Amino acid sequence: MIKRAAIALILLAAPAATQTLDGTYHWAGSDPVAGCDLDIYNDGRITIAGDQITFIETTCTLTNATPIRDMAEGTLFDMVCSGEGEEWTERVFIYQTFDGVAVLSRGAARTYQRCE
């Protein structure tokens, strides 16, 4: 009985663990139409594709993915970024939420909702 319950929990958790962060997101609380329209300049939009995260006028490569104990939805990354003629590195924690992602970096924490 306990073994069956454990297997059922693993099977239910499996889809969440295999979900990808890839997608376009708009800053939570902003207008989703303007936030998700790629033809409109919007500083509240991010795009994650593979190991790249793009903010307004900035693109970063996500490296050294480090899982966080007991937080399967989140990953700590080193970022190598470039934008406006500058290059820099920093750490970022990206956490998958119910309807998007939370991005924590250099004292800032923002939540983004996935674009449809």
Secondary structure, DSSP 8 states (H G I E B T S, - for coil): -HHHHHHHHHHHHHHHHH----EEEEETTS-HHHHH-TTS--TTEEEEETTEEEETTEEEEEEEEEEETTEEEEEEEEEEEEETTEEEEEEEEEEE-SSEEEEEETTEEEEEEE--
